[in-house]
Amino acid sequence: MQARNPINRQVVLKARPMGIPQAEHFEIQTGPVPEPGNGEVLVRNLFLSVDPAMRGWVNAAANYSEPVAIGEVMRAFSAGRVVASRNPRYPEGSLVMGLLGWQDYAITDGKAIRRQVLETDLPLSLSLGVLGLNGVTAYFALNHCGEPKAGETVVVSTAAGAVGSVVGQLARHLGCRAVGIAGGADKARLCVESFGFDAALDYHAPDMAQTLAQACPDGVDVYFDNTAGRISDTVIPLINRHARIVICGTASVSSWDPWPTGPRVERHLLNKAARMQGFLVWDYEHRYEEAIAALAPLVRQGKLRYREEILDGIEAAPGSIADLYQGKNMGKRLIRLEDA
């Protein structure tokens, strides 16, 4: 067993936020590094993920998973190395990723591990982004819910983000026209210049509706929705007959109390015989490797590009979720621990 720091720093939930969690809702606690029991492994986390879904994990409002308890380590995807093992499935030295939390060290019987990272020729950080939850989400949500066909127009909101950027590139690989909606002119340029979208626009622009219509002269066949709200209200009137709308996120909704209201979509769906479907990546956990097998070769060949924004030190974790909702990140946000 390799030497390790005797102190385990953990970011725990201190107070229940209403809406977007801020730095003051968390605190960093320290304690001893645990020893693995029979069937357990000790993972030294090297990268911690920061994801928009974490807002839902700490709010008391109904969600698809139980909220993180007060005083509990913040639920998060992390990637690291097994430094002690009493589980034959994960020998010492193995690289793994999973729901290992915002902490230096994690003990697990293996259930928290989503996969052993075998793509050792690629950066480990990718297992939390383009070859992790974000890439897998983009792959299955687009292909299985969006069902894009060559020649169709695919519109993606938060298109410069870790999920949206992959969606746009995959749509292009399938022969579709990819149109991105992003927060700011710089991010719109990033969509076109780095991720190969055919067109992208800034949703802050006062003429967004007109610009979007011009970018989609043949209408919208697939709308990959990461935002809900005003952006979606602008896209949905442009949908074509038999369009598919994939609901992957609701980033524009700051709170569910009171429940948000807005334009009704029923007539659009009915008149166009369109489909709107929610997507949760947990429904595809058993097919994770299928997505990685499709995505990893594209990354190696330079056909699937990615952008990472790496913050250094666990001290950056508490305020990192709030920044996502202010649009401050430029790429997949990660926290690198000191010895990574």
Wavefront OBJ file of the C-alpha trace (Angstrom):
o trace
v 0.000 0.000 0.000
v 1.442 3.375 -1.025
v 2.050 6.158 1.474
v -0.742 8.638 1.819
v -1.641 11.867 3.553
v -3.092 11.045 7.009
v -5.682 13.807 6.653
v -8.880 13.472 4.641
v -10.515 16.769 3.690
v -14.224 16.577 2.939
v -16.653 19.190 1.618
v -19.897 18.692 3.517
v -23.307 20.324 3.138
v -23.712 22.815 5.999
v -27.104 24.347 5.172
v -29.968 23.584 2.792
v -30.081 26.094 -0.093
v -33.232 27.371 -1.707
v -32.292 27.423 -5.361
v -28.659 27.625 -6.441
v -26.171 26.519 -3.744
v -23.568 29.097 -2.739
v -20.191 28.724 -1.048
v -21.711 29.443 2.368
v -23.864 26.320 2.145
v -20.746 24.145 2.434
v -17.809 23.738 4.764
v -14.556 21.795 4.617
v -13.981 19.324 7.424
v -10.884 17.239 8.098
v -10.472 13.814 9.591
v -8.329 10.688 9.394
v -7.999 8.664 6.219
v -10.158 5.540 6.673
v -8.883 1.993 6.280
v -10.752 -0.337 3.912
v -12.573 -3.282 5.403
v -13.262 -6.629 3.791
v -14.542 -6.130 0.235
v -13.760 -2.397 0.291
v -11.319 -0.158 -1.538
v -9.746 3.184 -0.663
v -9.639 5.639 -3.555
v -7.412 8.710 -3.605
v -9.456 11.202 -5.608
v -7.457 13.165 -8.154
v -10.219 15.099 -9.927
v -13.621 16.212 -8.620
v -16.462 17.034 -10.980
v -18.701 20.098 -10.824
v -22.056 19.537 -12.550
v -25.290 21.544 -12.868
v -27.214 18.525 -11.560
v -25.614 19.059 -8.149
v -28.068 21.894 -7.523
v -30.904 19.372 -7.512
v -28.973 17.009 -5.264
v -28.803 19.523 -2.389
v -32.236 21.152 -2.711
v -35.130 19.890 -0.638
v -37.503 20.013 -3.619
v -38.540 16.722 -5.218
v -35.807 15.351 -7.480
v -34.828 12.070 -9.087
v -32.549 11.225 -6.128
v -32.597 11.691 -2.380
v -31.151 15.071 -1.335
v -27.719 15.167 0.259
v -28.213 15.259 4.021
v -26.969 18.139 6.153
v -23.506 17.205 7.425
v -22.987 14.682 4.626
v -20.117 14.737 2.126
v -21.244 16.467 -1.059
v -22.345 13.912 -3.609
v -20.178 14.252 -6.705
v -18.502 12.291 -9.416
v -14.785 11.943 -8.850
v -11.920 10.114 -10.498
v -8.871 8.716 -8.783
v -6.552 5.829 -8.027
v -7.139 2.837 -5.768
v -4.434 3.090 -3.086
v -5.581 0.215 -0.861
v -7.821 -2.678 -1.784
v -9.547 -5.623 -0.184
v -11.735 -6.120 -3.245
v -10.339 -8.279 -6.085
v -12.323 -6.352 -8.713
v -10.297 -3.207 -8.079
v -6.629 -3.929 -7.365
v -4.273 -1.267 -6.040
v -3.226 1.093 -8.800
v -6.547 0.855 -10.657
v -7.994 4.091 -12.019
v -11.688 4.462 -11.254
v -14.494 6.996 -11.440
v -17.808 7.138 -9.674
v -19.909 8.873 -7.052
v -16.975 9.184 -4.678
v -17.800 12.643 -3.367
v -16.019 15.912 -2.834
v -13.213 14.571 -0.654
v -9.563 13.557 -0.799
v -10.188 9.899 -0.041
v -13.258 7.719 -0.475
v -14.064 4.296 0.958
v -16.421 2.110 -1.041
v -17.407 -1.517 -1.384
v -17.437 -0.924 -5.122
v -21.061 0.148 -5.485
v -20.106 3.823 -5.776
v -17.665 3.071 -8.590
v -19.247 3.535 -12.012
v -16.379 2.096 -14.021
v -12.710 1.262 -14.046
v -10.986 3.714 -16.371
v -9.127 1.724 -19.015
v -8.355 4.580 -21.419
v -4.939 5.141 -19.825
v -3.621 6.786 -23.004
v -6.004 9.673 -22.397
v -6.132 12.144 -19.470
v -7.941 10.782 -16.418
v -9.942 14.011 -16.218
v -11.841 13.008 -19.374
v -13.538 10.237 -17.393
v -15.548 13.007 -15.715
v -16.351 14.867 -18.930
v -16.414 13.831 -22.556
v -15.737 10.202 -21.557
v -17.836 10.411 -18.419
v -21.305 11.434 -17.366
v -21.404 14.359 -19.806
v -20.396 12.388 -22.879
v -22.607 9.442 -21.998
v -25.557 11.795 -21.465
v -24.992 13.469 -24.829
v -24.601 10.148 -26.641
v -27.738 8.418 -25.373
v -29.994 11.473 -25.074
v -29.255 12.540 -28.641
v -29.270 9.134 -30.299
v -32.015 7.370 -28.357
v -34.356 10.267 -27.573
v -33.528 12.764 -30.310
v -33.119 10.152 -33.062
v -31.408 12.584 -35.476
v -31.266 11.818 -39.173
v -28.856 13.141 -41.783
v -30.018 16.453 -43.190
v -32.059 17.444 -40.133
v -31.491 20.524 -37.986
v -30.490 19.980 -34.367
v -30.656 22.943 -31.980
v -28.752 22.712 -28.688
v -29.057 25.059 -25.705
v -26.023 25.651 -23.425
v -24.180 24.497 -26.514
v -20.721 25.453 -25.226
v -21.176 23.335 -22.102
v -19.802 19.890 -21.352
v -22.940 18.117 -22.620
v -24.086 20.537 -25.297
v -20.708 20.714 -27.025
v -20.671 16.929 -27.427
v -24.262 16.889 -28.687
v -23.463 19.388 -31.422
v -20.403 17.478 -32.576
v -22.215 14.141 -32.625
v -25.051 15.711 -34.619
v -22.535 16.975 -37.156
v -20.943 13.519 -37.409
v -24.400 12.181 -38.285
v -24.786 14.673 -41.120
v -27.102 17.105 -39.324
v -27.032 20.875 -39.215
v -26.036 21.837 -35.670
v -27.172 25.185 -34.269
v -26.011 26.218 -30.816
v -27.444 28.644 -28.281
v -24.933 29.887 -25.706
v -24.547 32.568 -23.060
v -22.396 35.277 -24.575
v -20.665 36.080 -27.849
v -17.434 34.347 -26.766
v -19.231 31.094 -26.076
v -21.145 31.335 -29.345
v -17.829 31.722 -31.192
v -16.424 28.757 -29.279
v -19.294 26.607 -30.530
v -18.459 27.361 -34.152
v -14.682 27.683 -34.051
v -13.820 24.876 -31.607
v -16.775 22.483 -31.692
v -17.760 22.812 -35.347
v -21.373 23.952 -35.031
v -22.805 25.285 -38.289
v -24.137 28.332 -36.455
v -24.391 29.610 -32.890
v -25.989 32.596 -31.231
v -25.943 34.476 -27.960
v -29.228 34.166 -26.090
v -28.580 37.531 -24.420
v -28.875 39.293 -27.783
v -32.118 41.276 -28.181
v -32.684 39.811 -31.643
v -32.214 36.196 -30.539
v -35.553 35.016 -31.947
v -34.840 36.513 -35.359
v -31.261 35.198 -35.406
v -32.411 31.721 -34.447
v -35.035 31.666 -37.198
v -32.381 32.729 -39.716
v -30.018 29.996 -38.493
v -32.789 27.385 -38.914
v -34.306 28.193 -42.339
v -35.754 24.688 -42.579
v -37.114 24.653 -39.036
v -36.003 22.539 -36.082
v -36.158 18.744 -36.135
v -34.416 18.013 -32.835
v -34.211 20.383 -29.888
v -31.770 19.340 -27.170
v -32.948 21.394 -24.204
v -30.583 22.043 -21.305
v -32.237 25.223 -20.068
v -36.055 25.408 -20.252
v -37.453 28.921 -19.772
v -37.229 31.766 -22.251
v -34.762 30.013 -24.561
v -37.057 27.047 -25.025
v -40.040 29.355 -25.492
v -38.182 30.802 -28.484
v -37.164 27.469 -30.009
v -40.391 25.481 -29.765
v -42.459 27.598 -32.211
v -39.855 26.686 -34.876
v -40.214 22.908 -34.558
v -41.088 20.842 -37.612
v -43.623 18.085 -37.988
v -42.539 15.003 -35.991
v -39.844 17.003 -34.185
v -38.229 15.496 -31.077
v -37.579 17.618 -28.004
v -35.167 16.178 -25.441
v -35.388 17.675 -21.940
v -31.953 17.192 -20.407
v -31.761 20.152 -18.025
v -33.592 23.176 -16.650
v -30.670 25.494 -15.927
v -32.677 28.700 -16.372
v -35.065 27.834 -13.542
v -33.518 29.225 -10.363
v -36.151 27.810 -8.025
v -39.143 25.476 -8.095
v -40.961 27.390 -5.382
v -43.088 28.902 -6.729
v -43.453 26.584 -9.710
v -42.438 28.452 -12.896
v -45.029 29.403 -15.492
v -44.677 30.339 -19.130
v -46.007 29.753 -22.653
v -47.840 26.466 -23.140
v -46.341 23.952 -25.560
v -49.302 21.612 -26.070
v -50.581 23.178 -29.297
v -47.107 23.111 -30.833
v -46.710 19.439 -29.946
v -50.176 18.557 -31.194
v -50.110 20.518 -34.446
v -46.659 19.181 -35.356
v -47.233 15.659 -33.998
v -44.019 16.302 -32.082
v -42.580 14.504 -29.082
v -41.140 15.937 -25.862
v -39.230 13.534 -23.637
v -37.245 13.853 -20.435
v -33.862 12.151 -20.152
v -32.066 10.765 -17.086
v -28.682 9.178 -17.677
v -29.270 6.743 -14.788
v -31.618 4.813 -17.098
v -28.587 3.956 -19.236
v -26.058 3.047 -16.546
v -25.942 -0.564 -17.724
v -24.876 0.663 -21.188
v -22.127 3.054 -20.087
v -19.357 1.123 -21.844
v -21.274 1.201 -25.126
v -21.093 4.985 -25.161
v -17.422 5.097 -24.123
v -16.544 2.624 -26.893
v -18.136 4.992 -29.421
v -16.741 8.237 -27.991
v -13.135 7.346 -27.103
v -12.014 6.642 -30.704
v -13.458 9.991 -31.800
v -11.439 11.740 -29.070
v -8.256 9.917 -30.085
v -8.807 10.844 -33.742
v -9.408 14.505 -32.896
v -12.966 14.258 -34.208
v -14.547 14.943 -30.813
v -13.099 18.026 -29.196
v -13.444 19.073 -25.586
v -12.577 21.958 -23.338
v -11.802 21.762 -19.633
v -11.730 24.453 -16.976
v -9.685 23.166 -14.049
v -9.733 24.773 -10.612
v -6.924 23.837 -8.229
v -7.497 22.677 -4.671
v -10.495 21.406 -2.748
v -10.977 24.926 -1.373
v -12.400 25.877 -4.784
v -15.260 23.389 -4.457
v -17.826 25.233 -2.269
v -18.398 28.137 -4.673
v -17.966 26.194 -7.899
v -21.627 25.264 -8.489
v -22.907 28.838 -8.221
v -20.396 29.950 -10.856
v -21.853 27.463 -13.321
v -25.239 29.160 -13.116
v -23.636 32.548 -13.667
v -22.072 31.260 -16.889
v -18.516 31.882 -15.666
v -17.121 28.532 -16.802
v -15.618 27.982 -20.236
v -15.709 24.211 -20.573
v -16.160 21.220 -18.323
v -15.467 22.398 -14.776
v -13.200 20.194 -12.660
v -11.323 20.524 -9.393
v -7.817 19.112 -9.370
v -6.485 17.992 -6.022
v -2.977 18.976 -5.086
v -1.116 15.795 -5.967
v -3.056 15.004 -9.165
l 1 2 3 4 5 6 7 8 9 10 11 12 13 14 15 16 17 18 19 20 21 22 23 24 25 26 27 28 29 30 31 32 33 34 35 36 37 38 39 40 41 42 43 44 45 46 47 48 49 50 51 52 53 54 55 56 57 58 59 60 61 62 63 64 65 66 67 68 69 70 71 72 73 74 75 76 77 78 79 80 81 82 83 84 85 86 87 88 89 90 91 92 93 94 95 96 97 98 99 100 101 102 103 104 105 106 107 108 109 110 111 112 113 114 115 116 117 118 119 120 121 122 123 124 125 126 127 128 129 130 131 132 133 134 135 136 137 138 139 140 141 142 143 144 145 146 147 148 149 150 151 152 153 154 155 156 157 158 159 160 161 162 163 164 165 166 167 168 169 170 171 172 173 174 175 176 177 178 179 180 181 182 183 184 185 186 187 188 189 190 191 192 193 194 195 196 197 198 199 200 201 202 203 204 205 206 207 208 209 210 211 212 213 214 215 216 217 218 219 220 221 222 223 224 225 226 227 228 229 230 231 232 233 234 235 236 237 238 239 240 241 242 243 244 245 246 247 248 249 250 251 252 253 254 255 256 257 258 259 260 261 262 263 264 265 266 267 268 269 270 271 272 273 274 275 276 277 278 279 280 281 282 283 284 285 286 287 288 289 290 291 292 293 294 295 296 297 298 299 300 301 302 303 304 305 306 307 308 309 310 311 312 313 314 315 316 317 318 319 320 321 322 323 324 325 326 327 328 329 330 331 332 333 334 335 336 337 338 339 340
